[in-house]
Amino acid sequence: MSLPTAPLSLGFLAFLPEPSGWVGGYLVTNGWGRPLEFRLTTAVQPNRVQTALYGPTLTEYLLADVIGKTLVEKTAAKPDLIVTDTADALPLRARVEVPVVAVRTAGVPLPADGVVVPHPRAPLGLLVSGRHPADPAAVAALLERIDPAVDLAEPFARIREAVAEARKSGAVNRVA
């Protein structure tokens, strides 16, 4: 007789480029894809000093440190796996205790340390950071525990719609 496994939760982290900077949206769901918690940021725009000092690492700093890590830390629901729509956010893995994967999209170059992990839930595969060699096996095991009907790319449409609705209501300026 096998013991029941603990409920699984997934964090979906989307980044939306805007004229006023980057906006982050973070949706934590259960293993069936139902929402547990949602957070978003105001637009994050680097100043000229940051742009000069961070140079080619500016995008990583904004996505992983400023937006991604902050959203994950401020969320009460803790995920077992974080899925992002942006390969440039994979360095978030070095700042959190759970695996981070990016849904691979056509036409986007592979990051320097990115490793493609084939999986039936992602037609072009998933990307993980090559700096965490145990993550591909951990990700595969976690994905086996979620409902087969969960599409790893679908929650990003929900996040974008929620961000658009929040903008209409003015909530983007109030939510951290």
Secondary structure, 3 states (H helix, E strand, C coil): CCCCCCCCEEEEEEEEEECCEEEEEEEEEECCCCEEEEEECCCECCCHHHHHHHHHHHHHHHHHHHHHHHHHHHCCCCCCEEEECCHHHHHHHHHCCCCEEEECCCCCCCCCCEEEEEECCEEEEEEEECCCCCHHHHHHHHHHCCCCCCCCCHHHHHHHHHHHHHHHHCHHHCCC
